[in-house]
Amino acid sequence: MIREVKVCVERETEKGTVFRVLVPRESLKDEIRKFSGERVLRGELRIDDGRSVTAEQRRKAYATIRDIADYTGYVPEEAKERLKHEYMLKTGNGYFSLSDCGMSTAGEFISFILDFALEWGIPLTDNLISRTDDIGKALYSGLKNKRCVLCGKDGEIHHADAIGMGNERGKTDDRNHRKICLCRKHHT
């Protein structure tokens, strides 16, 4: 169940932040009981900061959608709608429009479609770094999908923090080392 709410009160405690929220014009008591018996124990909070999608975000989203459409054979409008529905299924967010959604939603959607393109090996006409709103997510997506973050081709891991001479790469725990995924050309 997803509802828009208004934050009425907030305060800090030693355990965390406490919010009271108002769900305008709705009585949800019976619906909450239907899902959880008497009491809801868990939930999710998304905060709309009131900022609107930027022209730059729209440009990045539509350029990536166009690349995906060209690769898959869909017309761009159909590819956009399919990608938006995939995003909504994955995140649980409601329907949105790139003409008037919030900056956060646009940024999350851009990260989602870039991850989609890397996962499926869809070539981008521009490098991933210039398309993303969140460089950390883009770098992680490149590592996760083993795709070069510059060109999207099959990649290999480049360790910014060298493993060091005498260490076996296969046995060394590199979780705390900085790394990036690059194709052979960009790695060289």
Secondary structure, DSSP 8 states (H G I E B T S, - for coil): -----EEEEEEEETTEEEEEEE-TT---HHHHHHHHTT-----------S-B--HHHHHHHHHHHHHHHHHHT--HHHHHHHHHHHHHHHH------TTT-BHHHHHHHHHHHHHHHHHTT---SS-HHHH-S-HHHHHHHHHHHTB-TTT-SB-EEEESS---TT--TTTS--TTS-EEEE-HHHH-
